[in-house]
Amino acid sequence: MSSLAGPGPFPGIVDLYTLGGGPSEPRASLLANKGFVVLALAFYRYKDLPKRLGKLDLEYFEEGVRFLLKQPKVSIKSAIM
């Protein structure tokens, strides 16, 4: 797959992949290079987030999705997988 160019809109992805905590910026940059708008969202062991994976606050993830959808280059017709 080649990278997409042009004015967009582009499909958006909230990337929750993490090993050991923080966001996976290298993975997000690989996806962005293929034409996706990517929000790498950490949810534990990063800055002021919980140190251990336990109860998840779904509103936190919803806020990430809302932020991504407000970006002018993001397609609101993106599939959720």
C-alpha positions as CSV (number, residue, x, y, z in Angstrom):
1,M,0.0,0.0,0.0
2,S,1.4,3.4,-0.9
3,S,1.0,6.5,1.2
4,L,-2.0,8.7,0.4
5,A,-1.5,12.3,-0.7
6,G,-3.8,15.2,-1.2
7,P,-6.2,17.3,0.8
8,G,-8.0,14.5,2.6
9,P,-10.1,13.7,4.5
10,F,-8.2,10.6,5.6
11,P,-9.3,7.7,7.8
12,G,-8.6,8.2,11.5
13,I,-7.2,5.6,13.9
14,V,-7.0,5.7,17.7
15,D,-3.9,3.5,18.3
16,L,-4.1,1.9,21.7
17,Y,-1.2,-0.5,21.1
18,T,1.2,-0.3,24.0
19,L,3.9,-2.5,25.6
20,G,4.9,-1.3,29.0
21,G,2.8,1.9,29.1
22,G,3.1,5.0,26.9
23,P,2.1,5.6,23.4
24,S,3.6,3.7,20.5
25,E,4.8,6.6,18.4
26,P,6.9,4.5,16.0
27,R,3.9,2.4,15.2
28,A,1.7,5.5,14.8
29,S,4.2,7.1,12.4
30,L,4.2,4.0,10.2
31,L,0.4,4.2,10.0
32,A,0.5,7.9,9.3
33,N,3.0,7.3,6.5
34,K,0.3,5.1,4.9
35,G,-2.2,7.9,4.8
36,F,-4.0,7.6,8.2
37,V,-4.4,10.3,10.8
38,V,-3.3,8.5,14.0
39,L,-3.8,9.4,17.7
40,A,-1.4,7.2,19.7
41,L,-3.3,7.1,23.0
42,A,-1.5,5.9,26.2
43,F,-3.7,4.6,28.9
44,Y,-1.4,3.5,31.7
45,R,2.2,3.9,32.9
46,Y,2.7,7.3,31.2
47,K,3.0,10.7,33.0
48,D,0.0,11.1,35.3
49,L,-1.9,8.0,34.1
50,P,-2.4,5.0,36.4
51,K,0.8,2.9,37.0
52,R,-1.0,-0.4,36.7
53,L,-3.6,-1.6,34.2
54,G,-6.9,-2.0,36.1
55,K,-10.2,-0.3,35.8
56,L,-10.5,1.5,32.5
57,D,-12.4,4.8,32.3
58,L,-14.2,4.6,29.0
59,E,-14.8,8.3,29.0
60,Y,-11.0,8.8,28.6
61,F,-11.1,6.8,25.3
62,E,-14.3,8.5,24.2
63,E,-12.6,11.9,24.7
64,G,-9.7,10.7,22.4
65,V,-12.1,9.6,19.7
66,R,-14.0,13.0,19.9
67,F,-10.7,14.8,19.7
68,L,-9.7,12.8,16.6
69,L,-13.0,13.4,14.9
70,K,-12.7,17.2,15.4
71,Q,-9.6,17.3,13.3
72,P,-10.4,18.7,9.8
73,K,-8.5,16.1,7.9
74,V,-10.2,13.1,9.5
75,S,-13.0,11.2,7.8
76,I,-16.0,10.6,10.0
77,K,-16.9,7.6,7.8
78,S,-13.9,5.6,9.1
79,A,-14.6,2.1,10.0
80,I,-14.3,1.0,13.7
81,M,-12.5,-2.3,14.1
